[in-house]
């Protein structure tokens, strides 16, 4: 009797880890990839904001909401719980994915890389940093707050977030992806279309 072994292979061709300070346009660019190319958009911000719709939040959710209200970052455990569930579902469908704001520290970068390894998709991973100054970021989020009335776009809260998610704070993450040889950087100071074209150019070189 001959034993047969079958190995499942995911058909996804690109997993883009989109990085950048608050106001750099990560969400906008991710939405363009979703709308124009049909990519799955995994946004930690969207996943966390969706928690606000829960009528009877558990203790973990309530703590996350309180943390976000003052501009803090929620626990890594909650990020993994929410993100891995969505990631695995789209991966099973063979969808290209853009991870928007998902990786915020070195520990998260390592945890996600381990997950990529377990799913055998590290060869499909690309990380891109959208560079933007703090001054430009504050100007952008101030305008966004006027249009969208998002509480987390308060300038004081945004300055705190920039300290936690700006280039200096994100250096360990950038170094991690640089050592994995999957990191590129683009200029986020241009228009939405200019940044999108630069983004497309970078990841099209990999596919």
Buried (B, 14 or more C-beta within 10 A) or exposed (E): EEEEEEEEEBEBEBBBBBBBBBBBBBBBBBBBBBEEEEBBBBBBBBBBBEBEEEEEBEEBBEBBBEBBEEBEBBEEEBBBEBBBEBBEEBBEEEBBBBBBBBBBBBEBBBBBBEBBEEBEBBEBBBBBBBBBBBEBBBEBBBEBBEEEEEEBBBEEBBBBBBEBBBBEBBEEBBEBBBEBEBBBBBEBEEEEEEBBEBBBEBBEEBE
